[in-house]
Amino acid sequence: MHYKFALIASSVFILSACGGSGSDDTPTVNGNKIPILSVADIPSELSKGQTIELTATASDKDGTITSVVWQQTQGPELISAPLEATTTSVTLLNAQSYKPVDYAFSVTATDNEGASSVKTLSFTARNSMDDISAARLLHQATMGPKLSEIQNAQGLSEQQWLDKQIALPINYHRDYLVKLNDDDDFKYISRIDAWWKAVMQSDDQLRQRVAFALSEILVVSDENSALRGQPEGMITYYDLLLKHAFGNYRDLLEDVTLSPLIGTMNALYASLVWSTAEAHSDLNSNGIYVYIQDDMNVLEKNGVSALLTQYNTLYFAGAMSSDTRQALLDLDAYFNEEQYRERVSYLLYMIAISPEFNVQY
């Protein structure tokens, strides 16, 4: 009997020492348990101009909470000084630019013995377009928005809409090129029909708008020119602009320079440049003739006059025939790759802005 009583007493002692059926994991400082602090969740992304509540809950197991203090640690000033309160309302600044704004706050709970706990809260405030803002942006950045597209853009920031558009797959115009009226070959009107269908039906409207802008800078034209009979080539060139619409401009210039279509287009100008450059002061002032002639003089001095024709092809045609490829390799001894690309880019730019070449076919 005494044995059983001793066993029961020992069991009770062990359970008591272990905390019984539960335990208290609250950290202590010099024997004082620090305050228990929590904050109400706030979405990681909010809209500029929105009013929110910062709420903290604090308790202390072996004493009392003497203060709960909010402080702002990041972002435009909403709380100018430490604010003692468990709950406070703040209104985020209205949109002043398209850029998102990061905010951060900290709250500190202190007990009657000076122990404290700290929690932090952070979020990003973005623009939130209304129907007017969305309509304005989409009229600028698309080929013409539908009402449903304007409605879908509402509530997004400008940056969020751009990010969504950039993430969309490319809708190439080649997929819309079809033979019309039982034609054996693609016709000029086939390309026109494909362009209209693509720009009106594609979801990647921002890319379509950028490619359209690029087509007015890096120009090829099938209006009354030799390219009129090459609708597949014209479509392929336009798809190249779609491919590079959001990419590196240098990569775009390289592909444009080596495109057979831009080669054919610029070849039409080659004789005009050489025959009229000396006679027209506007060309000389733009530097086209002088720039090319300097390069020719360098080649001549280095004894490579035989390469002048191929070099002219590199500047004006860019079509990657075997002769052109070999010319490019041979010229590496005199112009490194970076210099060549800089010169080609410069020439294409000068041609684009020169009034001599702003002609209608």
C-alpha positions as CSV (number, residue, x, y, z in Angstrom):
1,M,0.0,0.0,0.0
2,H,2.8,2.4,0.9
3,Y,4.5,1.4,-2.3
4,K,1.5,2.3,-4.5
5,F,1.2,5.7,-2.7
6,A,4.8,6.5,-3.3
7,L,4.5,5.6,-7.0
8,I,1.5,7.9,-7.5
9,A,3.2,10.7,-5.6
10,S,6.3,10.4,-7.8
11,S,4.2,10.4,-11.0
12,V,2.4,13.6,-9.9
13,F,5.8,15.3,-9.2
14,I,7.2,14.3,-12.6
15,L,4.1,15.6,-14.4
16,S,4.3,18.9,-12.4
17,A,8.0,19.3,-13.3
18,C,7.3,18.8,-17.0
19,G,4.4,21.3,-17.0
20,G,1.7,18.8,-16.9
21,S,-0.4,18.6,-20.0
22,G,1.0,22.0,-21.4
23,S,4.1,24.3,-21.5
24,D,4.8,28.0,-21.6
25,D,7.3,28.9,-24.3
26,T,7.2,32.6,-23.7
27,P,10.8,34.0,-23.7
28,T,12.0,35.6,-20.5
29,V,14.5,38.4,-19.7
30,N,15.9,38.2,-16.2
31,G,13.0,36.0,-15.2
32,N,10.4,38.4,-16.7
33,K,8.3,37.1,-19.6
34,I,8.3,39.5,-22.5
35,P,5.0,40.8,-24.0
36,I,3.1,38.7,-26.5
37,L,2.6,40.9,-29.6
38,S,0.7,40.3,-32.8
39,V,-0.4,42.5,-35.7
40,A,-3.4,42.3,-38.0
41,D,-2.6,41.1,-41.5
42,I,-2.5,43.6,-44.4
43,P,-2.3,42.6,-48.1
44,S,1.2,42.9,-49.5
45,E,-0.1,45.2,-52.3
46,L,-2.5,48.1,-51.8
47,S,-3.8,51.0,-53.9
48,K,-2.4,54.5,-53.5
49,G,-4.9,56.8,-51.8
50,Q,-6.3,53.9,-49.8
51,T,-7.0,54.2,-46.0
52,I,-5.9,51.3,-43.8
53,E,-5.9,50.5,-40.2
54,L,-2.7,49.4,-38.4
55,T,-3.8,47.2,-35.5
56,A,-1.7,45.5,-32.8
57,T,-2.7,43.2,-30.0
58,A,-0.4,42.9,-26.9
59,S,-0.6,40.9,-23.6
60,D,1.7,40.0,-20.8
61,K,1.6,36.8,-18.7
62,D,3.3,38.0,-15.6
63,G,2.6,41.7,-15.6
64,T,0.9,44.5,-17.6
65,I,1.4,46.2,-20.9
66,T,2.4,49.8,-20.4
67,S,2.7,51.0,-24.0
68,V,2.2,50.0,-27.6
69,V,4.0,52.4,-30.0
70,W,3.8,52.6,-33.8
71,Q,6.7,54.0,-35.9
72,Q,7.1,54.4,-39.7
73,T,10.4,53.0,-41.0
74,Q,10.0,53.4,-44.8
75,G,8.0,55.3,-47.4
76,P,6.5,58.8,-47.7
77,E,5.7,60.2,-44.2
78,L,2.4,59.1,-42.8
79,I,3.4,59.0,-39.1
80,S,5.6,61.8,-38.3
81,A,6.6,60.7,-34.7
82,P,6.2,57.6,-32.6
83,L,2.5,57.1,-32.0
84,E,1.3,55.4,-28.8
85,A,-1.9,53.4,-29.8
86,T,-3.0,49.9,-30.4
87,T,-4.8,50.9,-33.6
88,T,-4.3,53.8,-35.9
89,S,-5.6,54.8,-39.4
90,V,-3.3,56.0,-42.1
91,T,-4.2,57.2,-45.7
92,L,-1.6,56.3,-48.3
93,L,-0.5,59.1,-50.6
94,N,-2.4,59.6,-53.9
95,A,-0.7,58.6,-57.1
96,Q,2.0,61.1,-58.1
97,S,3.8,58.8,-60.6
98,Y,3.4,55.3,-62.1
99,K,6.1,53.9,-59.8
100,P,5.0,51.7,-56.8
101,V,5.8,53.0,-53.3
102,D,7.1,50.8,-50.5
103,Y,5.9,51.4,-46.9
104,A,7.1,49.8,-43.7
105,F,6.0,50.2,-40.0
106,S,7.1,48.8,-36.7
107,V,5.2,48.4,-33.5
108,T,6.7,47.9,-30.0
109,A,4.9,46.6,-27.0
110,T,6.5,47.2,-23.5
111,D,5.5,45.7,-20.2
112,N,5.7,47.1,-16.6
113,E,9.2,45.8,-16.1
114,G,10.6,47.3,-19.3
115,A,10.7,44.1,-21.5
116,S,9.5,44.7,-25.0
117,S,8.5,42.9,-28.2
118,V,8.7,44.3,-31.8
119,K,6.8,43.4,-34.9
120,T,7.1,44.8,-38.4
121,L,4.6,45.4,-41.2
122,S,5.4,46.2,-44.9
123,F,3.5,46.5,-48.1
124,T,3.6,48.1,-51.5
125,A,1.2,50.8,-52.8
126,R,0.5,50.9,-56.5
127,N,-1.6,53.0,-58.8
128,S,-5.1,51.8,-59.4
129,M,-6.5,53.0,-62.7
130,D,-10.1,54.1,-62.9
131,D,-12.1,53.9,-66.2
132,I,-10.7,57.2,-67.5
133,S,-7.1,56.4,-66.7
134,A,-7.4,53.0,-68.2
135,A,-9.0,54.3,-71.4
136,R,-6.3,56.9,-71.7
137,L,-3.5,54.4,-71.3
138,L,-5.0,51.8,-73.7
139,H,-5.7,54.4,-76.4
140,Q,-2.0,55.3,-76.2
141,A,-0.5,51.8,-75.9
142,T,-2.8,49.6,-78.1
143,M,-4.1,49.6,-81.6
144,G,-7.4,50.7,-80.3
145,P,-9.0,49.2,-77.1
146,K,-12.3,47.4,-76.7
147,L,-14.6,48.3,-73.8
148,S,-13.9,45.0,-72.2
149,E,-10.2,45.6,-72.3
150,I,-10.6,49.0,-70.6
151,Q,-12.8,47.4,-67.9
152,N,-10.2,44.6,-67.4
153,A,-7.5,47.2,-66.9
154,Q,-9.4,49.1,-64.2
155,G,-8.0,48.5,-60.7
156,L,-4.5,47.7,-62.1
157,S,-1.6,50.0,-62.0
158,E,0.0,51.1,-65.3
159,Q,3.0,49.0,-64.5
160,Q,0.9,45.9,-63.8
161,W,-0.9,46.3,-67.1
162,L,2.5,46.7,-68.9
163,D,3.9,43.6,-67.2
164,K,0.8,41.6,-68.2
165,Q,1.1,42.7,-71.8
166,I,4.8,42.0,-72.0
167,A,4.2,38.4,-70.6
168,L,1.8,37.5,-73.4
169,P,3.0,35.3,-76.2
170,I,3.8,36.9,-79.5
171,N,1.0,36.9,-82.0
172,Y,3.0,36.7,-85.3
173,H,1.4,38.1,-88.5
174,R,2.6,35.1,-90.5
175,D,-0.2,33.0,-88.9
176,Y,-2.8,35.3,-90.6
177,L,-1.3,35.2,-94.1
178,V,-3.6,33.3,-96.4
179,K,-4.2,33.1,-100.1
180,L,-7.3,34.9,-101.2
181,N,-9.8,34.1,-103.9
182,D,-8.2,30.8,-104.7
183,D,-4.9,32.5,-105.7
184,D,-2.0,30.3,-106.4
185,D,0.4,32.7,-104.7
186,F,0.2,35.2,-101.9
187,K,-0.6,38.7,-103.1
188,Y,-0.1,42.2,-101.9
189,I,-3.6,42.3,-100.5
190,S,-2.8,39.1,-98.6
191,R,-0.3,41.0,-96.5
192,I,-2.7,43.9,-95.9
193,D,-5.5,41.5,-94.9
194,A,-3.1,39.6,-92.5
195,W,-2.0,42.9,-90.9
196,W,-5.5,44.1,-90.2
197,K,-6.6,40.7,-88.8
198,A,-3.5,40.4,-86.5
199,V,-3.6,43.9,-85.0
200,M,-7.3,43.9,-84.4
201,Q,-7.6,40.3,-83.0
202,S,-4.3,39.9,-81.0
203,D,-4.3,40.1,-77.2
204,D,-0.7,41.3,-77.2
205,Q,-1.8,44.8,-78.1
206,L,1.2,46.6,-76.6
207,R,3.6,44.6,-78.7
208,Q,1.5,45.2,-81.8
209,R,1.6,49.0,-81.1
210,V,5.4,49.0,-80.5
211,A,6.1,47.0,-83.7
212,F,3.9,49.4,-85.6
213,A,6.0,52.3,-84.2
214,L,9.2,50.5,-85.2
215,S,7.9,49.9,-88.7
216,E,7.8,53.7,-89.1
217,I,11.4,54.0,-88.0
218,L,13.1,51.0,-89.7
219,V,11.1,51.4,-92.9
220,V,10.5,48.9,-95.7
221,S,7.7,49.6,-98.2
222,D,5.8,47.6,-100.7
223,E,3.9,50.6,-102.0
224,N,4.9,50.9,-105.7
225,S,8.2,49.2,-105.2
226,A,10.0,45.9,-106.0
227,L,8.8,44.6,-102.6
228,R,5.1,44.6,-103.7
229,G,5.5,41.1,-105.0
230,Q,7.0,39.8,-101.8
231,P,4.2,39.6,-99.3
232,E,5.8,36.7,-97.4
233,G,9.0,38.7,-97.1
234,M,7.1,41.7,-95.8
235,I,5.3,39.7,-93.2
236,T,8.6,38.1,-92.1
237,Y,10.1,41.5,-91.7
238,Y,7.2,42.8,-89.7
239,D,7.3,39.6,-87.5
240,L,11.0,40.5,-86.8
241,L,9.8,43.8,-85.3
242,L,7.3,42.0,-83.2
243,K,10.0,39.6,-82.0
244,H,12.3,42.5,-80.8
245,A,9.6,44.9,-79.7
246,F,10.5,44.5,-76.0
247,G,14.1,43.4,-76.5
248,N,17.5,44.9,-76.9
249,Y,17.6,47.6,-79.6
250,R,21.0,46.6,-80.7
251,D,19.8,43.1,-81.4
252,L,16.9,44.6,-83.4
253,L,19.3,46.6,-85.5
254,E,21.4,43.6,-86.2
255,D,18.5,41.5,-87.4
256,V,17.2,44.4,-89.4
257,T,20.6,45.1,-91.0
258,L,20.8,41.4,-92.0
259,S,17.3,41.2,-93.3
260,P,16.9,40.6,-97.1
261,L,14.0,43.0,-97.1
262,I,15.9,45.9,-95.6
263,G,18.7,45.0,-98.0
264,T,16.5,45.3,-101.0
265,M,15.0,48.5,-99.7
266,N,18.4,50.1,-99.0
267,A,19.8,48.9,-102.3
268,L,17.2,51.1,-104.0
269,Y,18.9,54.1,-102.3
270,A,22.5,53.1,-102.9
271,S,22.9,54.7,-106.3
272,L,21.1,57.8,-105.1
273,V,23.5,58.3,-102.2
274,W,26.6,57.9,-104.4
275,S,25.3,60.1,-107.2
276,T,23.8,62.9,-105.2
277,A,25.8,63.0,-101.9
278,E,28.3,65.5,-103.2
279,A,25.7,67.7,-104.8
280,H,23.3,68.0,-101.9
281,S,24.3,70.0,-98.9
282,D,21.6,68.5,-96.8
283,L,23.2,65.0,-97.1
284,N,26.6,66.4,-96.4
285,S,25.3,68.2,-93.3
286,N,23.8,65.0,-92.1
287,G,27.1,63.3,-92.5
288,I,26.1,60.4,-94.6
289,Y,28.4,60.9,-97.5
290,V,31.3,62.1,-95.4
291,Y,30.9,59.1,-93.0
292,I,30.9,56.6,-95.8
293,Q,33.7,58.2,-97.7
294,D,36.0,58.2,-94.7
295,D,35.5,54.4,-94.4
296,M,36.2,53.9,-98.1
297,N,39.4,55.9,-97.7
298,V,40.5,53.7,-94.8
299,L,39.9,50.6,-96.9
300,E,41.7,52.0,-99.9
301,K,44.8,52.9,-97.8
302,N,44.9,49.3,-96.6
303,G,44.9,47.9,-100.1
304,V,41.5,46.3,-100.1
305,S,39.9,48.1,-102.9
306,A,38.6,44.8,-104.2
307,L,36.3,44.7,-101.2
308,L,34.7,48.0,-101.8
309,T,31.7,46.5,-103.6
310,Q,31.1,44.0,-100.8
311,Y,31.6,46.7,-98.2
312,N,28.9,48.8,-100.0
313,T,26.7,45.7,-99.8
314,L,27.2,45.5,-96.1
315,Y,26.2,49.1,-95.7
316,F,23.2,49.2,-98.0
317,A,22.0,45.7,-98.6
318,G,22.9,43.5,-95.6
319,A,21.5,40.5,-97.4
320,M,23.5,37.5,-96.2
321,S,24.7,36.0,-99.4
322,S,27.9,33.9,-99.3
323,D,29.8,36.9,-100.8
324,T,28.5,39.2,-98.1
325,R,29.4,36.7,-95.4
326,Q,32.9,36.4,-96.7
327,A,33.2,40.2,-97.1
328,L,32.2,40.6,-93.4
329,L,34.9,38.1,-92.4
330,D,37.5,39.8,-94.5
331,L,36.7,43.2,-93.1
332,D,37.2,42.0,-89.5
333,A,40.9,42.8,-90.1
334,Y,40.0,46.5,-90.5
335,F,36.8,47.0,-88.5
336,N,36.0,44.9,-85.5
337,E,32.5,43.7,-85.0
338,E,31.5,46.4,-82.6
339,Q,32.7,49.2,-84.9
340,Y,30.9,47.6,-87.8
341,R,27.6,47.4,-86.0
342,E,28.0,51.0,-84.7
343,R,28.6,52.2,-88.3
344,V,25.7,50.3,-89.7
345,S,23.4,51.5,-86.9
346,Y,24.5,55.0,-87.5
347,L,23.9,54.8,-91.2
348,L,20.4,53.3,-90.8
349,Y,19.6,56.1,-88.4
350,M,20.9,58.8,-90.7
351,I,18.9,57.4,-93.6
352,A,15.8,57.3,-91.4
353,I,16.1,61.0,-90.5
354,S,17.4,62.4,-93.7
355,P,14.9,64.5,-95.6
356,E,16.4,63.2,-98.9
357,F,15.0,59.7,-98.1
358,N,11.6,60.7,-96.7
359,V,10.0,60.0,-100.0
360,Q,6.8,58.2,-101.0
361,Y,7.0,55.3,-103.4
